[in-house]
């Protein structure tokens, strides 16, 4: 699969607020259900499809969700870089999409993936294995 541009396509309308990602090409029925934050984003949890392991949390706008649904690769909006990024394009640690669901309030996306390599930018398998605040031993 070819590399996707990390910046929005020319002519994509902006959401209006400075520092927010541009509006997307998401199916209008899905877009109407999403409850976005003031920045136009929803949290997106990546979960390993076969083990249930929670891998990471990223942010998606309408276009990132559209790209995730149509390409089979997780696309996120980088709040720090103000651009789209496809997980694995730089690191090779690809997230192949197996399923996508909205939570009951439609304000969080769950992306079930098949993760290749590390999910965390630190090189760890998951972003949630370093600072365990409580563990009862039931893992």
Residue pairs with C-beta under 8 A, 6 or more apart in sequence:
1 71
1 73
3 86
3 89
4 67
4 71
4 73
4 75
4 84
4 86
4 89
5 84
6 83
6 84
6 85
6 86
6 89
7 83
7 84
8 21
8 22
8 63
8 84
12 22
12 23
12 24
12 63
13 22
13 23
14 20
14 22
14 23
15 21
15 22
15 23
15 40
15 61
17 38
17 39
17 40
19 39
19 82
20 39
20 40
20 41
20 61
21 39
21 40
21 41
21 61
21 63
21 64
21 77
21 82
21 84
22 61
22 63
23 40
23 61
23 62
23 63
24 31
24 61
24 62
24 63
24 64
24 65
24 66
25 62
25 63
25 66
26 34
26 62
26 63
26 65
26 66
26 69
27 66
30 65
31 62
33 102
33 106
34 42
34 62
34 65
34 102
34 106
34 107
35 42
35 105
35 106
35 107
36 42
36 61
36 107
39 79
40 61
40 62
41 59
41 60
41 61
41 77
41 79
42 59
42 60
42 61
42 65
42 107
42 108
42 109
43 57
43 58
43 59
43 107
43 108
43 109
44 57
44 58
44 59
44 60
44 64
44 65
44 68
44 74
44 76
44 108
44 109
44 110
44 111
45 54
45 56
45 57
45 108
45 109
45 110
45 111
46 54
46 55
46 56
46 57
46 58
46 74
46 87
46 95
46 111
46 113
46 115
46 119
47 53
47 54
47 55
47 110
47 111
47 112
47 113
48 55
48 112
48 113
48 114
48 115
49 98
49 99
49 112
49 113
49 114
50 114
53 125
53 126
54 126
54 128
55 95
55 113
55 115
55 119
55 120
55 125
55 126
55 127
55 128
56 119
56 120
56 126
56 127
56 128
57 127
58 74
58 76
58 77
58 87
59 76
59 77
59 78
59 79
60 68
60 75
60 76
60 77
60 109
61 77
63 75
63 77
63 84
64 75
64 76
64 77
64 84
65 100
65 109
67 73
67 75
67 84
67 86
68 74
68 75
68 97
68 100
68 111
69 97
69 100
71 86
71 97
72 96
72 97
73 86
73 87
73 88
73 94
73 95
73 96
73 97
74 86
74 87
74 95
74 97
74 111
74 113
75 84
75 85
75 86
75 87
76 84
76 85
76 86
76 87
77 83
77 84
77 85
78 84
78 85
87 93
87 94
87 95
87 119
88 94
88 95
88 116
88 117
91 117
91 118
92 116
92 117
93 115
93 116
93 117
93 118
93 119
94 115
94 116
94 117
95 111
95 113
95 114
95 115
95 116
95 119
96 113
96 114
96 116
97 111
97 112
97 113
98 112
98 113
98 114
99 111
99 112
100 109
100 110
100 111
100 112
101 109
101 110
101 112
102 108
102 109
102 110
103 109
103 110
115 125
118 124
118 125
119 125
119 126
119 127
120 126
120 127
122 130
124 130
